[in-house]
Amino acid sequence: MEDNRSRREGAARHLIHIDIGMVIFFIILVYMVFSVAVYVTSRRTDIYEVRMGTLSEDTSFRGIALRQEKLVDSRYSGRINYYNTETDRVRAGGLAYSVDAEGEISDYADADMAAGDYFTEDDLRAFRDRAVRFVENYQNARFYAVYDFKSACASQAQKISNRSILAGIRDLDSTSIHTVKAAESGSIVYSYDNYTGKTFDSLTQKDFDPSQCKKTQLQNGEKIVEGSPAYRVVTDENWSVAIMADSREAAEQLVEEEYVEVRFLKNNTTSWASVESREGEDGQWYVNLRFSNSMESFCTDRFVDIELLSNEQKGLKVPNSSITDGDFFLVPKEYVFEGSNGQQGVLLRVYTGNGSSGTQFVPAVPYSETKDEYYLDNSVLRDGEILQHPDSTEQFTLGKKEKLIGVYYINKGYPDFRQVTVNMQNSEYSIVEPNELYGLQEYDYVVLHADSIRLNKYYKY
């Protein structure tokens, strides 16, 4: 009997123990489910701290260099020899080139080089200095500098060989060697392309494709035929770079500035350019940037990479995703006053169930203003509601609205609209005016994604 009683008591204690454990587990489970539900259903938002910054429009362009230039054809056939370093300025009447019909000059130069008098210590020093400057300034993003370095070395080598060639002409008494003098002064260039002679008025979109430019390099000592191009001469220091504008507005904005500062990416130098524009037959707008200096640095280039420096803006930097717009009532300023609680608001005409009417003070903070009107939030006021003038019997019916551009400023978790004036915008950010009366200040916090916000709701961040 006692054994049965003991067994029953033990079973009861075991049952009680299991029940308490299940209850505790159930409580913990309910708490976890509740916590997850609260987390999932609670409104959260990402915020952005507004800071001062700068922004530039996409102002990098690859333009076409336009110059006053001429192709000078050879007057003889044979092997041509040049006597100026490329981009040097040759004077009218100065020696431009010679043509050796029989190859006598080449034989003389080869013999001079074999004698060991062809390359001096000064020549070696010049090559070494040029190579050091190239290595110090090289950037992977500007690989084209390799070709400029190659051309510069070729010109330097040509200058060295000219010494021997000139000596050969003086020493050799031959009727097969013809010397030619320059007809006019200018910077001499030993290449030409199918863009020579193009003008700003004749450019089309197709011309801005570098693959359309067919360049021919002239080499010292190569064979030339009478009537074929011997060299190119740039006769005027004034030149220009033509670019394609993104839109008519962009072209007109540049023209309005009259002068813009330009950075040349080739050598990182800057220069000021005057501006003109035109619309092509294809509807594309073209801008011509005219320079009065730096021509010699670019007279070998047809396509020039540049940046426009005049379109940089400084101000408060705000993500574009933060910017939105909203409708606001326009209310005469005399209807907005400060209530007894220190808040600004309006007197709203209200009606009771028995048909009697009265007024009720409704807080309404202005979000912007004109000379005579305030912009009031339409979330607390409705179309057709009547406002009572605080000092007279005059009334005003709500209805007139206008949009404001702004952001949602987070203050203690509640979003509040703040007007902004956008001065510049790219694909990701905008520069807005700082410290406006109804605007933003540095270190304010704004909602990162304005389209996720519902007013009068509390948000965690």
Secondary structure as GFF3:
##gff-version 3
##sequence-region A 1 461
A	DSSP	alpha_helix	2	41	.	.	.	ID=ss1
A	DSSP	beta_strand	47	49	.	.	.	ID=ss2
A	DSSP	beta_strand	51	56	.	.	.	ID=ss3
A	DSSP	beta_strand	60	73	.	.	.	ID=ss4
A	DSSP	beta_strand	78	82	.	.	.	ID=ss5
A	DSSP	beta_strand	89	90	.	.	.	ID=ss6
A	DSSP	beta_strand	95	100	.	.	.	ID=ss7
A	DSSP	alpha_helix	104	114	.	.	.	ID=ss8
A	DSSP	alpha_helix	121	137	.	.	.	ID=ss9
A	DSSP	three_ten_helix	140	142	.	.	.	ID=ss10
A	DSSP	alpha_helix	145	171	.	.	.	ID=ss11
A	DSSP	beta_strand	177	181	.	.	.	ID=ss12
A	DSSP	beta_strand	186	189	.	.	.	ID=ss13
A	DSSP	beta_strand	191	193	.	.	.	ID=ss14
A	DSSP	three_ten_helix	200	202	.	.	.	ID=ss15
A	DSSP	three_ten_helix	205	208	.	.	.	ID=ss16
A	DSSP	three_ten_helix	210	212	.	.	.	ID=ss17
A	DSSP	beta_strand	215	217	.	.	.	ID=ss18
A	DSSP	beta_strand	223	224	.	.	.	ID=ss19
A	DSSP	beta_strand	229	244	.	.	.	ID=ss20
A	DSSP	alpha_helix	248	257	.	.	.	ID=ss21
A	DSSP	beta_strand	259	264	.	.	.	ID=ss22
A	DSSP	beta_strand	269	279	.	.	.	ID=ss23
A	DSSP	beta_strand	285	291	.	.	.	ID=ss24
A	DSSP	alpha_helix	295	298	.	.	.	ID=ss25
A	DSSP	beta_strand	303	308	.	.	.	ID=ss26
A	DSSP	beta_strand	312	319	.	.	.	ID=ss27
A	DSSP	three_ten_helix	320	322	.	.	.	ID=ss28
A	DSSP	beta_strand	324	332	.	.	.	ID=ss29
A	DSSP	three_ten_helix	333	335	.	.	.	ID=ss30
A	DSSP	beta_strand	337	338	.	.	.	ID=ss31
A	DSSP	beta_strand	344	351	.	.	.	ID=ss32
A	DSSP	beta_strand	357	363	.	.	.	ID=ss33
A	DSSP	beta_strand	368	369	.	.	.	ID=ss34
A	DSSP	beta_strand	373	377	.	.	.	ID=ss35
A	DSSP	beta_strand	386	388	.	.	.	ID=ss36
A	DSSP	beta_strand	395	397	.	.	.	ID=ss37
A	DSSP	beta_strand	401	411	.	.	.	ID=ss38
A	DSSP	beta_strand	414	419	.	.	.	ID=ss39
A	DSSP	beta_strand	422	425	.	.	.	ID=ss40
A	DSSP	beta_strand	429	432	.	.	.	ID=ss41
A	DSSP	beta_strand	445	447	.	.	.	ID=ss42
A	DSSP	three_ten_helix	450	452	.	.	.	ID=ss43
###
